Amino acid sequence: MTNLVASRAPASSAQPAPPPNKALLIGIPLFVVALVVVSTLRGDGIFILGFLGFVVALLVSVSLHEGGHFWTARRFGMKATHFFVGFGPTIWSRRRGETEWGFKAIPAGGFVKIVGMTQLEEVDPGDEDRAFWKQPARQRVVVLAAGSTVHFILAVLLVVASALFIGKAVELNPGIGSVSECVPAGVEDGCDDPGAVPAPAQAAGLQAGDVVLAVDGQPVEDSLAFLRAVRASPAEPLSLTVDRDGERRDVTVTPVAVERPVLSDREEDRERLETVGAIGVGIEFRSGTERLGPIEAVGHSVDTMGQIVTGIWTTFSEKLGTITEVYGPERDPEGFIGIYGAGRISGEVLASDETLAYKVLGFLGLIAGLNFFVGVFNLLPLLPLDGGHIAVLLYEQARDKLKRLRGYTGELVRVDLTKLLPVTYAVVVFFAGFTLWLLGADIVNPITLNP
C-alpha cells in the first residue's frame, strides 16, 4: 500500500540511514529460535515450521506488492525514495541510487514512498516534474493498481503451478479408523444400553488401519460410497476387499439392522429414521493427490480460481454477520479469520498425517487464496487503501471532464485530501480494531482443522 502523505526526501540532501537497532537484530532471531526449539521439544516443530512458512510467504507477497508499485512508478519516471518491508523502527537499510531499501521491526506490511503522492507534500524543486500527482491519470492508476495486480498474478501462478507439478486433491479409498465392540441400538446409546449387539466387524476380523478397496467386487472410491454400501445391506452378507499392510484380504461381514437418521443435506430429512445396516467401525477419511496432464491442469486451475472467487464473494456477502460470533462456540469455520489464524491453519496443514504432496498442495492453495483476497481487499474504495486513492483519482477525472463538457474553462482544482483525513483515520482505526478483534478470537477460540 503506497503512503498517503510522503515526506520530502530528495536524494541529494537525504540523511544517512539510521543505524540498525541492535536489540531488535539480536532479540528477534533469538525469539524465533527459542520458539522453534520449545515447540520442537513439545513435538510441534512441524507446526511452527508451517506457521513460519506462512509468515515468510506473506512477507514475500508484501514485498512483491510494493515491488509492483515501485517498478511501475520508476517505469513512468516517478521518483521513489524508500522501499521498506515492515513498519516501525528500522532494523536494516541500505541506499542504492535514489532509493533507500530496508526492513523494519514490525512485519505487518510494507510501503514504497513515491515523491509527490499528493499535493500536500513538499517536493524538492528538482523533483517537481517527477512528482506522482503531476503525472497523467492513466499512469497514476496503473501505479496504484499495480500492488493488487501482483497479488492476482501470484494467486494464478501458485494455482497453475500446483496443478501442473502436484495435481489435484482427491479422496483415497476409505480406511477403518476404529473397530467397536458393539453396535448400539440408537445413535446416543452405548454398549451397556439395551439393544446393543456385538459388532460384526470385530467378529469378521476387520482391524483399525485396514483400507477398503472393494465391496462385493465393486471398487470403493470414497468414504461416502463405503458408508452407503454398508447402510444399504442390513442383514445381508458383504464381501469386503481390504488392504492390510500391503496385503490384500477378503473379509465377509454381515451388517446388523439398526435405526439411524436419513443421510441427507436437508436438516428436515435428517430428523427422520430409517432401517440401515451397521458393522461397528469408524470410517477414516483418507486424502491424496492425483497427477494431471497439462490440459487437465489448466482446466482444474480455472475451477480452483473460480472457487477462490466464490469463497471471497461469500465471505463479503454472507459471512459479515458471523463476525459477532467469533468468540462463541458457534464460530463459523468458513467465516472470518485473521493472519494469526491463517498461520495456525498453515501449521496444522503441514503437521497433519497426510502425504507430503497433499500438504504442500494445501499450503500453496492457502497462500494463493490469501493473495487473491488481499488483492481484492486493497482495491476497496477506502482511504488509505490503494482503492481509495484510485476512487479519488477517478472522481477527479469524471468531475473535470463533466466541467469541460459544460463549458468550464477555468483552472481545475484537485480534491482537498485534508478534508478526507478524518475519514481516513476512521478507516485505519476501524481496520486496526477489526484486526485485533480477529487476533483475539484466533488465540482464544481458534478455527482448527482438527477440532
N, C-alpha and C positions, 0 to 999 in steps of 0.2 A: 504494500500500500504506500503510495507516494505521500510525502508530507503536505499538509495543508498550508502551512506558512514556513518557508525556509529562511534561515538566517543568511546574512551576507557572508560569503566565503570565497573571495577571489583567490586564485592560485598564487598570484604574485605577492599577496600580503598575508597568506594563511599562516597561522601559528603552528609550530610543530605539534605532532600528535602527543597527547598526554602519555606518560609512562604507564606500562601495564600495571594493573593492581595486583601486587604480589600475593596478597592474601587470597584473592579470587583464583589466581593462577595455580596456587597450591591447594587451596581448600576444595575447589570443585572436583578436580581429579581424585583427591583423597576420598571425598564423599562418595563418588561413583564407585571407586574400588572397594570401599567398605561395604557399600550396598550390595555389590555383586558377591563379595566374599560371604557376608552374612546370609544372603539369600541362597548361595550355593550350599552352605552348611545346613540350611533348612531344607535343602532339596528343591529349591525354587530357582536354580541357576538358569534353566532354560526359559522360565517365565520372565525373569529380569532381562535376559538376552532379547526376548521378543519385545518387551516394553521399550528397552533402549533402542532397538532396531526401529521401532515406530517413531521415537523421538528424532533419531538421525534422519529417517526418511522425511519427516515433517520439516526439519531444518533445511534439508536439501531442496524440498519443494519451495520453501520460502525463498531460498537463495535464487532459485531459478525464476520464481515470480518477479523478484526485484531485478534479476538479470533481464527479464523482458522489458521492464520499464527503462533500464539503463541502456540496453542495446538500441532500442528504437529511438530514445532521446538523442543518443550520440549519432545515430544514423541520420537524423534530421538536423544535426548541427547544434543541438542544445548543449548546455554545459551542466555536467553532473559532478558535484564536488565531493559527495560522500556515498559510499555503498557499505552498509553495515548489516550484519545478521545479529538480531537480538536488540534489546533496549537496556537502558541504564548505564552503569559505569563501563568504560571501555576496558576490555581485557587485553586486546592486542590490535594494533593497527599499523598500516604502512601506507605511505603516499607514493603513488605511481602516476606521473604526469600531473594532471589537474585534479585527480580523484584520490580521496583517502579511503582505503579499504580496511575492514576490520570486523572484530567480533565484540559484542557487548555481553554483559553478565547474565541478563535475563533472556533465555531462549524462547521468547513468546512472539516472535515475528521478525520483522526487519524493515529496512527503509532505504530508499535512494533519495538523496537530496538534489533536486534539479533547480538550478538558478531561475528565479522569477516564476515560481509556480503560481503566484498570484500577484496582483498589483500592490498588495500590502507589503511586499518585500522590497527592501532597498537593494538595488543592483548596482554593482560597480560600473562606471561609465564605459569601460572597455568590454563589458559583457552584455550590454543592453540589447544588441542585435541577436544574442543567443538566448535571451530570456524565454522561458516557456510560454508566457502569456502573449508574447509578440508573434508567435508562430501561427501558421494557418490552422484553422479549426480542425481540418481533417487530420493533420499531423498530431495535434493535441489529443484527439480522440483515440488515435492509434496508440499513442504512448500510454494513455490512461487505461486502455483496454488490454494492453499487452500482458499484464500480470495474470489476469484471468484466462487469457488465451493460452498462456503457458500451462496453466493448470489443466485446461481442457485437453491440450496436446499430450500432456503427461498421462492423464487418465486413459486416453485412447491407446497410447503406446504401451502402457502396462497391461491393458486388457488384451490387446492383439498379441503382444509378446508372450503372455501367459498361455493363450490359446495355441500359439504356434509351437512353443517349446515344452509346454507341460501337458496341455489338453484341457479337458473339462472335468468337473467334479461329477462323479457318478456314485450311485449306491451299489455296493457289492452284495454278494449272497449273504443272507442273514445268518447270524450266529446264535448259538444257545448261550445266553449270558448267565443263566442260573437254572437249576432244576429244583423244584419244590418237592416237599414230602407228600403234599396232598393237593387236591383241587377243592377249594371251598365251595359251598353251595351258592353263596352270594358274594358280590364284589367286596363288601365290607367285612365279610366273615373271615375266620382263621381256621387252622387245622383242628382246634379244640371245639369248634362250633358244630352243632348238629347238621348233618347232611354232607359233611366233608368226606371225600373218598380218597384212597391212595392215588398218587399221581401216576398216570400211565407212562409218562416219560421216564420216571425213575425205574419203573418195572421193566421198561423196554431197554434200559441200559444207556439212554442218552446222557451225555456229560456236558458240563459247562466248558465252553471252548470249541465244541463241535460247530462246524459250518455246514448249513443246509444247502445242498446242491440241487436236489430234485424231490418232488412229491409224486409218488405213483409214476415215476419215469418222466414227468414233465419238469423241465428246468424251472427253478425258482429264482426270479430276478431281484426281488427286494423283500423287505420285511413285511410289507402290507400283503403281498401275494402269499407269503407263507401263512400269515395270520388268517387270511380269508380261506385258504385251503383247509386249515385245521377247523375253523369255525363251521365250514360247510359240511363237515363229516362227523356229526355226533353218532357215536356207537358204530362207526364203520372203520375197519382197519385201514391204515395208511402205511404205505411203504416209503420210508424216508431214506434218501441217499445223502450221507454226511461225509465231510472230510474231517478226520481226526489226526492231527499231527502229520499231515501229508498223505494219509492212507484213506482210501475210500471205503466206506462201510454201508451196508444196507440194514436198516432197523425198521421193524414193524411195530407200530403203536396204534392203539385204538382209543380215540378221544372219548371222554365221558360227556354225556349230555347235561348241560347246565343252562341256567337262565342268565343272560347277560344283556346290557344295553345295546341297541342297534348301532352299528358302525355308520356314522353319517356326519357330514359337515354342519347339518342343521341341528340346533340345540333342541328343538321340539321333538325331533326324531330320536335323539339320544335319551329322551326320557322314557321311551318305550323299551320293553324287554322282548327278547326272542330266544328260542332254544338253539344253542350252538354247541360245537364240540370244543373241548379244552383238554390239554395234556399236562398242564402244570409246569410250564417253562417261562422264563423271562427272555424275550427276544432281544438280541443285541443288534443294534443298527451299526452297519459297517460301511465305511466310505473309502473311496479311492479315486483314481484319475484314469481317464481314457484318452489315448493319443488321438490327434485329429490330423487329417490332411490339410494342406494349405487352404483349399476352398472351404472345407468344413470349418476351419479355424476362423476364417473371415466371417462366415455366417454366424458362428457362435459368438464372435466378438460383437457383432451388431445386436444380437439378442441380449448379451450381457450389458452393453451400454444402454439399451432400452430399459432394462431392469433398474439400472442405476438412476436414470432419469425419472422413471416412475416412482422409485423409492424416495427421491428428493421431493418430487411433487406431492407425494402422500404425506411426507413429513410436514411440509408447509401448509397443506390444505386440510389435513385430517388430524394431525397429531398435536396441534398447538394447545388444545385443551388438556393434554396429558402432562403439561409442564408443572401443574399444581400437584401432581400425584407422584412425582419422582422420589419423594421421601417416604411414601407409603408402601404397604405390602402389595398393592395392585399396580406397581410401576410397570408401564408398558415396555416389554423387552425390545420393541421395534420403534420406540419413541426417541426423544431427545437424549443425547449422550454427549459428554464433554470430551476434551482432549485427553484428560487423565483416564476416563472410562474407555475411550477408544484404544489407548495404550494398554490398558489392562486386558481388553479383548485380544489385542495383538499378542500379548504374552501368553494368554490361555491357548490361542491357536497354535503357537509353536511348542507349548508344553503338553499338548494333547498326545494321545496314543495313536494318532493317525499316521499314515505314511508321510515321508518327508516331502514327496511331491505334492500331496494334498495340503500339507501345512504351508508350503511355500505359495501354492495357488491361493489359499485363503488369505495369507499375509499380503500378497500383491493385490488381490481384489479389494482388501480393506484400504490400502493406500490409494488405489485408483478411485474408489468411491469418495474418499476424503478429499482428494484433489478436485474432483468434479464439484463436490459440494462447496468447497472454498471458492472455486471459480465463480459459481452462481452467487454465493453469498456476497462476494466482493463487488458484484455488479448491482447490488440493491441500490436504488436511488437515494442513498442516505449519506450525508457527510459525517465522518471524514472518509468513508469508503470511496474507492475509485468510481463506483457507480454514481455516487453523489456528485463528484466533480464532473462526470460526463453529463449528468442531468442538468447541472447549472450551465455547462457549455452549450448543450443542445437548446436549452431555453433561451439563452442569449441569441443564438443563431436564428431561431424561429421568430423571436421578438423583433430582431433587427431587420430581418427580411420583410416582415409584415409592415414595419415602419416605412421601409423604402417603397414598398408597393403602394402605400398610401400617400406617397409623395414627399416624405420627410427627407430633407437634405442636410440636416444639421449633424453635429458630432454625435456619434453613438456612445452611450455610457454603459460601461460594464456593470454587472451585478456587484453590489457592495457586499463583499463577503463578511464584513464586520457585523452586518445585521443578521447573518446566518450563524455567527459563532455561538450564541446561546443554544440554538437547536443542535449544533454540532456537539457541544459539551453535553447536552442532554442525551444524545445518542451514545456518546462514549460512556457516560455513567450507566446508562441502561445496559449496554453490552457488557460492561465490567461486572455489574451486578448479576446479570444473567450467567456469565461465565463462572462467578463464584458460587452461584446457586447450584449449577450443574456439578461443579467440582465437589461441593459438599455432599451432594447426592451420590456421586460416583464413589466417594470414600465410605460413607456410612450405609448406603443402600445400593451397592453396585449391580449393574446388569452383568450377568455371568453366563458363560457357555455351559457351565456345569452347576446348575442351581442345587 
